[in-house]
Amino acid sequence: MASAAGHGTGSVLPTHTAAAPSAPAWPSTSKPKEDDPRRRRRRCACVCLVVTLAVLAALAITLLVLFLTVLKVRDPTTRLVSTRLAGVAPRLTFPAISIQLNVTLLLTVSVHNPNPASFTYDSGGHTDLTYRGAHVGDAEIDPGRIPSRGDGEVKLALTVQADRLADDLAQLVADVESGSVAMEASTRIPGRVSILGGLIKRHAVAYSDCSFVFGVPDMKVRSQQCHDRTKL
């Protein structure tokens, strides 16, 4: 009984379950990522490359538009506005004795430039004059400048070798009696065009092939037809 009572009234000792040992808390070795210098340099290089490509693309588009508009050359137009007899110079040549007669005509040619670029020409411009296919005269053209989208004048002294005109004397007499003489002139003027205030300069050659009918004896231009062109 006593033992039963003892068992009934005795205090129950608390039982403890051993907890599993926890893993030691080691300090974390992970650190917030910082930009690697090489990565930063790589990123800067990529940005610079993209910006450079964008600038080059914009420049290419600008140049394309410029070539299609500003640099698209339109042919000038020329017109002989006046002729004046400057002098007659006979010349005797030896040893084969012959008399040559040179007639100098002062010509003024009006040139209209429709392009947004001025045309400057130095020495080297030349004009050849032909009469019925035969070369009868020539002229050197003095330096000058034709403004952009404007008009200018080209003055030249044309020397006509009258003795060469006499090679076809019968036809010449017939033309003079009719009161008009038809001639052709071919002109070549090398120079350079200046665009955007001289920022862009390019070599150019202006050509002009004209047919004229001169009145006799006043030597005034009665009719003319010209074909003009420019090559860059």
Secondary structure by P-SEA (a helix, b strand, c coil): caaaaaaaacccccccccccccccccccccccccccaaaaaaaaaaaaaaaaaaaaaaaaaaaaaaaaccccccbbbbbbccccccbbbbbbbcccbbbbbbbbbbbbbbbbbcccbbbbbccccbbbbbcccccccbbbbccccccccbbbbbbbbbbbcccccccaaaaaaaaaaaccccbbbbbbbbbbbbcccccbbbbbbbbbbbbbbbcccccccccbbbbbbccc
